[in-house]
Amino acid sequence: MGYVGLPLAMLFSQAGLRVTGFDIDPAKVRQLNAGQSYIHRIPPQQIQAALVSGFHATDNFSEIAALDAVLLCVPTPLNDNRTPDMSFIIATAQSIAPHLHAGQLVVLESTTYPGTTEEVLAPIIEAHPTNPLRIVRNGDNNSTGILLAYSPEREDPGNTQIDRRDVPKVIGGMEPHAAQAAEALYSAVFCSVVQVSTPATAEMTKLLENIYRCVNIALVNELKLLSERMGIDIWEVIAAASTKPFGFQPFYPGPGLGGHCIPIDPFYLSWKAKEFDFATRFIELAGEINEAMPNHVVQTVVSALNRRGKALNGARILVLGIAYKRDVDDLRESPALTIITKLQHDGALVDYNDPYFPTVGQGRRYSLNMHSVPLNHLADYDCVLIVTDHSTYNYQQIVEDANLVVDSRNATRGLTSQKIIRC
């Protein structure tokens, strides 16, 4: 019941289906059953309405036996060596397998490499020692068994312009019965369902969508670095190019990539490509460029302080925004975490402010244990660094009160001040 599973559960509940929300975290289960929300974009009223309609949360795997469909929305992070971490999918498959029964539809929604559904998920279900079940495959004479499919999530946190149900749902079944069952299920809540031939095709579809963004963001990040050296405003360039009514889609530079998908998905495909003796050079180069952006931000802070006779070591720096994206309560892979860690490593005294995160503790790749500070003492800091451009910030007031502002998001566009350094 995370950033993907909870919104999906609410969609099905609103459509009148009886929904069980499963999570291994008992605290989340208690909050949901009490009508409380821990995700900003899901208001408590939505959960309370779902409870009235029959929704309930549980951490009891045995309840899976009573369900018609099981949708898996578990994390698929990268290991420290940038290889896919399948542990959550494997553990989930092993935990649900004893409780599955013939005729159930099982759909994997987690972003992953092509082949995961057939090569990882299916064998675990079929080989479980206490409840071995057959996966229905092409060529079978009947559909008695588990119907297995893949359908990638297409969440866009912070997007208030497009309703979730209006985002077409891609599905790929192991065989026609599974595809038909998945289409019937998702058609209950999505306005459009796009059926593709196999789970691997659907898995590759998700990767293409996010690699497309990753590569184009890398391109504009590289052009930003070049434009800085040439004395050209890349934001003005993008605005002018965006007037072309065909053949151009604007992408915007920033301090690095965040979120669960774009920083991770390219490496999933690069890893899988090695199995086929194929080097994804274009994709890997884009990943390298984007991963280097936090260093560029830190170096901009260093240069800006130096020009004012101040070293980074011992400097007081306030980071504005640590979410990976504007107006969301999502820290996953946020470049702010990397930037803060690098600044602290070099001796800076760092605070942060983010209206969505009163505190930040430990994660897979960071350990900060910090609290959000108020914005009423900006003059006490040597530098205010804008990493996430939340719409709640009054940027004009921030520039007026601060001694120095380094802006990695062009949040101060339209403002003119010697205090502002854009990077």
C-alpha positions as CSV (number, residue, x, y, z in Angstrom):
1,M,0.0,0.0,0.0
2,G,2.6,2.5,-1.1
3,Y,2.8,5.2,-3.8
4,V,1.4,2.8,-6.4
5,G,-0.7,0.3,-4.5
6,L,-2.8,2.7,-2.4
7,P,-3.9,5.0,-5.3
8,L,-4.8,1.8,-7.3
9,A,-6.8,0.4,-4.4
10,M,-8.7,3.6,-4.1
11,L,-9.6,3.6,-7.8
12,F,-11.0,0.0,-7.6
13,S,-12.9,0.9,-4.4
14,Q,-14.5,4.0,-6.1
15,A,-15.6,1.8,-8.9
16,G,-17.6,-0.4,-6.5
17,L,-15.2,-3.4,-6.2
18,R,-14.5,-5.0,-2.9
19,V,-10.8,-4.3,-2.2
20,T,-8.3,-5.6,0.3
21,G,-5.2,-3.6,0.8
22,F,-2.2,-5.7,1.8
23,D,1.0,-4.4,3.4
24,I,3.7,-6.0,5.5
25,D,3.9,-2.8,7.6
26,P,1.4,-3.2,10.5
27,A,1.6,0.6,11.1
28,K,0.3,1.3,7.6
29,V,-2.5,-1.3,8.1
30,R,-3.6,0.4,11.3
31,Q,-3.6,3.8,9.7
32,L,-5.7,2.7,6.7
33,N,-8.2,0.8,8.8
34,A,-8.5,4.0,11.0
35,G,-9.3,6.1,7.9
36,Q,-5.9,7.8,8.0
37,S,-3.6,8.6,5.1
38,Y,0.2,8.7,5.0
39,I,0.4,9.8,1.3
40,H,-0.2,13.5,0.7
41,R,-2.1,13.1,-2.6
42,I,-4.5,10.6,-1.0
43,P,-6.7,12.6,1.4
44,P,-8.1,10.8,4.5
45,Q,-11.7,11.3,3.1
46,Q,-10.9,9.0,0.2
47,I,-9.8,6.2,2.5
48,Q,-12.8,6.7,4.8
49,A,-15.2,6.5,1.9
50,A,-13.4,3.3,0.7
51,L,-13.8,1.8,4.2
52,V,-17.6,2.4,4.0
53,S,-17.6,0.7,0.6
54,G,-15.9,-2.5,2.0
55,F,-12.2,-1.7,1.7
56,H,-10.0,-2.9,4.5
57,A,-6.3,-3.3,5.0
58,T,-4.4,-6.4,6.3
59,D,-1.0,-7.9,6.8
60,N,-2.4,-11.4,6.9
61,F,-1.3,-13.4,3.8
62,S,-4.0,-16.0,4.3
63,E,-6.7,-13.5,3.2
64,I,-5.3,-13.8,-0.4
65,A,-7.1,-17.2,-0.7
66,A,-10.5,-15.4,-0.7
67,L,-9.6,-13.0,-3.5
68,D,-10.2,-13.1,-7.3
69,A,-7.3,-11.0,-8.3
70,V,-3.9,-10.2,-6.7
71,L,-2.0,-7.1,-7.9
72,L,1.6,-6.9,-6.8
73,C,3.0,-3.4,-6.4
74,V,6.3,-3.9,-4.6
75,P,9.6,-2.0,-4.8
76,T,12.2,-2.9,-7.4
77,P,15.3,-0.9,-6.4
78,L,18.9,-1.3,-7.6
79,N,21.6,-2.9,-5.6
80,D,24.8,-0.9,-4.7
81,N,26.4,-2.2,-7.9
82,R,23.5,-1.0,-10.0
83,T,22.0,-4.4,-10.7
84,P,18.3,-5.2,-10.2
85,D,17.2,-6.1,-6.7
86,M,14.5,-8.7,-7.2
87,S,14.3,-9.5,-3.5
88,F,10.9,-7.8,-3.0
89,I,9.3,-9.6,-5.9
90,I,10.8,-13.0,-4.9
91,A,9.8,-12.6,-1.3
92,T,6.3,-11.6,-2.2
93,A,5.9,-14.4,-4.7
94,Q,7.0,-16.9,-2.0
95,S,4.7,-15.4,0.5
96,I,1.5,-15.4,-1.6
97,A,2.1,-18.8,-3.3
98,P,0.7,-20.9,-0.5
99,H,-2.6,-19.0,-0.6
100,L,-3.2,-18.9,-4.3
101,H,-5.8,-21.0,-6.0
102,A,-6.7,-22.0,-9.6
103,G,-8.7,-19.3,-11.4
104,Q,-7.0,-16.4,-9.7
105,L,-5.6,-13.5,-11.7
106,V,-2.1,-12.4,-10.5
107,V,-0.7,-9.2,-12.0
108,L,2.7,-7.8,-11.4
109,E,2.8,-4.0,-11.6
110,S,6.3,-3.3,-10.4
111,T,8.7,-1.7,-12.9
112,T,11.3,-4.3,-13.9
113,Y,13.3,-5.8,-16.8
114,P,11.6,-7.7,-19.7
115,G,11.2,-11.3,-18.7
116,T,10.6,-10.9,-15.0
117,T,7.0,-12.1,-15.0
118,E,7.8,-15.3,-16.9
119,E,11.3,-16.0,-15.6
120,V,11.1,-14.9,-11.9
121,L,7.4,-14.8,-10.8
122,A,6.0,-17.7,-12.6
123,P,8.5,-20.4,-11.5
124,I,8.2,-19.4,-7.9
125,I,4.5,-19.9,-8.0
126,E,4.7,-23.2,-9.8
127,A,7.4,-24.6,-7.7
128,H,6.2,-23.7,-4.2
129,P,6.5,-26.9,-2.1
130,T,3.2,-26.6,-0.2
131,N,1.0,-25.4,-3.0
132,P,2.4,-25.9,-6.4
133,L,0.1,-24.4,-9.0
134,R,0.2,-24.4,-12.8
135,I,0.4,-21.1,-14.7
136,V,-1.9,-21.1,-17.7
137,R,0.3,-20.8,-20.8
138,N,-0.2,-20.6,-24.5
139,G,-1.3,-23.9,-26.0
140,D,-3.1,-25.1,-22.9
141,N,-6.5,-26.7,-23.6
142,N,-8.3,-24.9,-20.7
143,S,-7.7,-22.0,-18.3
144,T,-7.6,-24.0,-15.1
145,G,-4.7,-22.6,-13.2
146,I,-3.2,-19.2,-12.3
147,L,-3.8,-16.4,-14.8
148,L,-0.6,-14.4,-14.9
149,A,-0.1,-11.0,-16.4
150,Y,2.0,-7.8,-16.2
151,S,0.6,-4.3,-16.2
152,P,3.1,-1.4,-15.6
153,E,2.1,1.4,-13.2
154,R,1.9,4.8,-14.8
155,E,1.7,7.1,-11.7
156,D,2.7,10.7,-12.1
157,P,2.9,12.2,-8.6
158,G,2.0,15.8,-8.4
159,N,0.0,15.8,-11.7
160,T,-3.4,17.3,-11.0
161,Q,-4.3,17.8,-14.7
162,I,-4.8,14.1,-15.7
163,D,-7.1,11.8,-13.7
164,R,-5.6,8.4,-12.9
165,R,-8.5,6.6,-14.7
166,D,-7.7,8.6,-17.9
167,V,-4.2,7.2,-18.2
168,P,-4.4,4.2,-20.6
169,K,-3.5,0.9,-18.9
170,V,-1.1,-1.4,-20.7
171,I,-1.5,-5.1,-20.1
172,G,0.4,-8.2,-21.3
173,G,-0.9,-11.7,-20.3
174,M,1.0,-15.0,-20.4
175,E,-1.8,-16.2,-22.7
176,P,-5.2,-15.0,-24.0
177,H,-7.2,-16.1,-20.9
178,A,-4.9,-14.1,-18.6
179,A,-5.0,-11.1,-21.0
180,Q,-8.8,-11.2,-21.2
181,A,-9.1,-11.4,-17.4
182,A,-6.7,-8.5,-16.8
183,E,-8.5,-6.4,-19.4
184,A,-11.8,-7.1,-17.8
185,L,-10.5,-6.1,-14.4
186,Y,-8.7,-2.9,-15.4
187,S,-11.5,-1.8,-17.6
188,A,-13.6,-1.4,-14.5
189,V,-11.5,1.6,-13.5
190,F,-9.5,2.8,-16.5
191,C,-11.1,4.5,-19.5
192,S,-8.7,2.7,-21.9
193,V,-6.9,-0.6,-21.8
194,V,-4.1,-1.4,-24.2
195,Q,-3.4,-5.1,-24.6
196,V,0.0,-6.2,-25.9
197,S,1.1,-9.6,-26.9
198,T,3.2,-10.7,-23.9
199,P,4.3,-9.7,-20.4
200,A,7.8,-9.0,-21.7
201,T,6.3,-6.5,-24.2
202,A,4.5,-4.7,-21.5
203,E,7.6,-4.7,-19.3
204,M,9.6,-3.2,-22.2
205,T,6.9,-0.6,-22.8
206,K,7.3,0.8,-19.3
207,L,11.1,0.9,-19.7
208,L,10.8,2.7,-23.0
209,E,8.6,5.4,-21.5
210,N,11.0,6.2,-18.7
211,I,14.2,5.8,-20.7
212,Y,12.8,8.2,-23.2
213,R,12.5,10.8,-20.4
214,C,15.9,9.9,-18.9
215,V,17.7,10.3,-22.2
216,N,16.1,13.6,-23.1
217,I,16.7,15.0,-19.6
218,A,20.3,14.0,-19.9
219,L,20.5,15.8,-23.2
220,V,19.1,19.0,-21.8
221,N,21.3,18.7,-18.7
222,E,24.4,18.5,-20.9
223,L,23.2,21.4,-23.0
224,K,22.7,23.4,-19.8
225,L,26.3,22.8,-18.8
226,L,27.5,23.9,-22.2
227,S,25.2,26.9,-22.3
228,E,26.6,28.1,-18.9
229,R,30.1,28.1,-20.4
230,M,28.9,29.9,-23.5
231,G,27.0,32.6,-21.5
232,I,23.6,31.4,-22.9
233,D,20.4,31.0,-20.8
234,I,19.3,27.5,-21.4
235,W,15.8,28.3,-20.0
236,E,15.4,31.0,-22.6
237,V,16.5,28.6,-25.3
238,I,14.0,25.9,-24.2
239,A,11.2,28.5,-24.1
240,A,12.0,29.6,-27.6
241,A,12.3,26.1,-29.0
242,S,8.9,25.2,-27.4
243,T,7.2,27.6,-29.7
244,K,7.7,25.1,-32.6
245,P,4.4,23.4,-33.1
246,F,5.9,20.1,-34.2
247,G,8.9,17.9,-33.7
248,F,9.9,19.2,-30.3
249,Q,8.9,18.4,-26.7
250,P,10.5,20.5,-23.9
251,F,12.5,18.8,-21.2
252,Y,14.0,20.8,-18.4
253,P,17.4,20.6,-16.6
254,G,17.7,20.1,-12.9
255,P,19.9,19.0,-10.0
256,G,19.6,15.3,-10.9
257,L,16.9,12.6,-11.4
258,G,14.6,11.4,-8.6
259,G,11.6,9.1,-8.1
260,H,11.5,5.4,-8.3
261,C,11.4,5.1,-12.1
262,I,13.6,7.4,-14.2
263,P,16.9,7.0,-12.2
264,I,16.5,3.2,-12.0
265,D,14.8,1.9,-15.1
266,P,17.6,2.4,-17.6
267,F,19.9,0.3,-15.5
268,Y,17.4,-2.5,-15.4
269,L,17.5,-2.7,-19.2
270,S,21.3,-2.3,-19.4
271,W,21.7,-5.2,-17.0
272,K,19.3,-7.4,-19.0
273,A,20.9,-6.4,-22.3
274,K,24.2,-8.0,-21.2
275,E,22.4,-11.4,-21.3
276,F,22.1,-10.8,-25.0
277,D,25.6,-9.6,-25.5
278,F,24.4,-6.1,-26.2
279,A,25.8,-2.8,-24.9
280,T,23.3,-0.1,-24.3
281,R,25.8,2.7,-24.7
282,F,23.3,5.5,-25.3
283,I,21.3,4.6,-22.2
284,E,24.3,4.3,-20.0
285,L,25.7,7.6,-21.1
286,A,22.4,9.3,-20.3
287,G,22.6,7.7,-16.8
288,E,26.1,9.0,-16.3
289,I,25.2,12.6,-17.2
290,N,22.2,12.7,-15.0
291,E,24.1,11.1,-12.0
292,A,26.7,13.8,-12.3
293,M,24.3,16.7,-11.9
294,P,24.3,16.7,-8.0
295,N,28.1,17.2,-8.2
296,H,27.5,20.2,-10.6
297,V,25.2,21.7,-8.0
298,V,27.7,21.3,-5.2
299,Q,30.4,22.8,-7.3
300,T,28.2,25.8,-8.1
301,V,27.7,26.3,-4.4
302,V,31.4,26.1,-3.8
303,S,32.2,28.7,-6.5
304,A,29.4,31.0,-5.4
305,L,30.7,31.0,-1.8
306,N,34.3,31.4,-3.0
307,R,33.4,34.6,-4.9
308,R,32.1,35.9,-1.6
309,G,35.3,35.0,0.3
310,K,33.7,32.0,2.1
311,A,34.8,28.4,2.1
312,L,32.4,25.5,1.9
313,N,33.9,24.0,5.0
314,G,32.0,25.6,7.9
315,A,29.5,27.4,5.7
316,R,25.9,27.4,6.8
317,I,23.6,26.2,4.0
318,L,19.9,25.9,3.9
319,V,18.5,23.4,1.3
320,L,15.0,24.3,0.1
321,G,13.0,21.2,-0.9
322,I,14.2,17.6,-0.5
323,A,11.3,15.8,-2.3
324,Y,12.4,14.5,-5.7
325,K,9.7,16.6,-7.4
326,R,7.7,19.7,-6.9
327,D,4.7,19.4,-4.5
328,V,5.0,15.7,-3.7
329,D,5.8,13.8,-0.5
330,D,8.2,11.4,-2.1
331,L,11.9,11.1,-1.3
332,R,12.8,8.1,-3.4
333,E,16.1,8.7,-5.2
334,S,15.8,12.4,-4.6
335,P,18.9,14.3,-5.7
336,A,18.6,16.5,-2.6
337,L,19.7,13.6,-0.5
338,T,22.9,13.2,-2.5
339,I,23.5,16.9,-2.5
340,I,23.1,17.2,1.3
341,T,25.3,14.2,1.9
342,K,28.1,15.7,-0.4
343,L,27.8,19.1,1.3
344,Q,28.1,17.6,4.8
345,H,31.0,15.4,3.7
346,D,32.9,18.6,2.6
347,G,32.3,20.3,6.0
348,A,29.2,22.4,5.3
349,L,26.6,22.9,8.1
350,V,23.4,21.9,6.4
351,D,19.8,22.5,7.3
352,Y,16.7,21.9,5.1
353,N,13.2,23.0,4.8
354,D,10.4,21.0,3.1
355,P,6.7,21.4,3.9
356,Y,6.2,17.7,3.0
357,F,8.9,16.3,5.2
358,P,9.0,17.5,8.9
359,T,11.8,14.9,9.4
360,V,14.1,12.8,7.3
361,G,15.9,9.8,8.7
362,Q,17.6,6.8,7.1
363,G,17.1,5.2,3.7
364,R,18.9,2.6,1.5
365,R,21.6,5.1,0.5
366,Y,21.5,7.9,3.0
367,S,21.5,8.5,6.7
368,L,20.6,12.1,7.6
369,N,18.4,12.3,10.8
370,M,17.4,15.9,10.2
371,H,14.4,18.1,10.9
372,S,12.9,20.7,8.7
373,V,13.7,24.2,9.9
374,P,11.4,27.3,9.6
375,L,12.2,30.0,7.0
376,N,12.3,33.0,9.3
377,H,16.1,33.2,9.7
378,L,17.4,33.1,6.1
379,A,19.9,35.8,6.8
380,D,21.7,33.5,9.2
381,Y,22.8,31.2,6.3
382,D,25.7,31.8,3.9
383,C,23.7,30.2,1.1
384,V,20.1,29.2,0.4
385,L,20.1,26.3,-2.2
386,I,16.9,25.6,-4.1
387,V,16.8,21.9,-5.0
388,T,13.0,21.3,-5.2
389,D,10.8,24.2,-6.4
390,H,7.7,23.7,-4.3
391,S,4.9,26.0,-5.2
392,T,4.3,27.0,-1.6
393,Y,7.6,28.9,-1.5
394,N,7.6,32.7,-1.8
395,Y,10.7,33.0,-4.0
396,Q,10.7,36.8,-4.1
397,Q,10.7,36.9,-0.3
398,I,13.4,34.2,-0.1
399,V,15.7,36.2,-2.4
400,E,15.1,39.4,-0.4
401,D,15.9,37.7,2.9
402,A,18.8,35.5,1.9
403,N,22.5,36.5,1.5
404,L,23.0,34.2,-1.5
405,V,20.6,32.0,-3.5
406,V,21.8,29.1,-5.7
407,D,18.8,28.1,-7.8
408,S,19.0,24.6,-9.5
409,R,15.4,24.7,-10.7
410,N,15.0,28.1,-12.3
411,A,12.4,28.8,-9.5
412,T,13.5,32.4,-9.4
413,R,12.8,33.1,-13.0
414,G,11.6,36.7,-13.5
415,L,13.5,37.9,-10.5
416,T,16.6,40.0,-10.9
417,S,19.2,40.1,-8.1
418,Q,22.9,39.9,-7.7
419,K,22.2,37.4,-5.0
420,I,20.9,34.8,-7.4
421,I,23.2,32.2,-9.0
422,R,21.4,29.8,-11.4
423,C,22.8,26.4,-12.1
